[in-house]
């Protein structure tokens, strides 16, 4: 601003305001403020190795919201916005450290707690995902069991839909949920990938298919074939069943650990 | 309050941007980057507008923390809304006036709320006593604060924020002619105030 003009001219207020504009600036470091805004207004994402290859993970302040493979960061960010209505920013190098490590450990099969944010799921979906989250490495459970454990017996088909739309596959191991007759069935990343994943976890899809339940006359108990108790049964005592009902007919009672559903 | 180099904080650069995002201009390329899923685009948007939105919020609220909170709130609302927009709508956004529209609302609402707080609970005006530069700024903002609200908004956007009338119109929803009239009236009042306030101004009164 021209000083003379500013002092005596009619445009003095403009000079004062432009001068003020130059002097008003945030007190804190820009980088700190920008990071603060992004942390509050966007979710963070990062890439991580998984048993199905490289995947991306998006997390909000309360935990992981989404895990998916994608051809590029852009594709992942677009899909995340379509599904969750939010933007992602790359996780700060140090900020995601602990979470990224936990996720990597969990995906490698360790028993590590990973905080999940399932707030965008319905109460039924959350109940189902919680039940599925409890299926141990090396074990599988049928849809009918998941429905029953989630408090909605008979909702096998609805459980299947929840599995198909699982926002956090692998972290909630939907690949461990199989058809009621023991067939492994479909998977978001391909039926073959599901079989391969289960094999790496020590499950034999061939043994379970058609005979998902195992009983032994020594205890008179019938289990899911992959129940940790069932694994202790000596080969000569193994009795395979297609349904719990047929085992019960033969005088067996359901295992109290794996709680096979009689209606099946 | 201190001057730091924000990535796009310079007044000079902004007037260039302002011209290029005139109503005749094409849409904002950053909007397309957001729509395309460019993961760096949100950060670019924050870096590009933080300083100017802070300046506007500070001019209304006149307190550092309140201004920071208002800008934070602005971006959270902005990303929340943009995140839910269909891709086509997002791609066509003129982001700058739209961001201002949110900040105008946030700052006005926060000012109303702060006026409901008893005076003794209001945060003390910040800045060290004797900081003449700061006093000059605070005097200018106090003068703005005595204008009728629409005049204050119009003249602040025009001369403190350096927005062209097309963007003032986009931010406020007023026709450009209305904005110009409000700025003219505000200038008349400000000239009188500044003459009266400044003993060395040597005005006719």
Interface residues (C-beta under 8 A of the other chain):
Chain A: X7 X8 X10 X12 X13 X14 X16 X17 X18 X19 X20 X21 X22 X23 X24 X25 X26 X27 X28 X29 X30 X33 X34 X36 X37 X38 X40 X41 X42 X45 X73 X74 X75 X76 X77 X78 X79 X81 X84 X85 X86 X87 X88 X89 X90
Chain B: X1 X2 X3 X4 X5 X6 X7 X9 X11 X34 X36 X37 X38 X39 X40 X41 X42 X43 X46 X47 X50 X51 X54 X55 X58 X59 X64 X67 X68 X71 X72 X75 X76 X78 X79 X80 X82 X83 X84 X133 X134 X136 X137 X140 X141 X143 X144 X155 X156 X159 X160 X161 X162 X187 X190 X191 X194 X201 X202
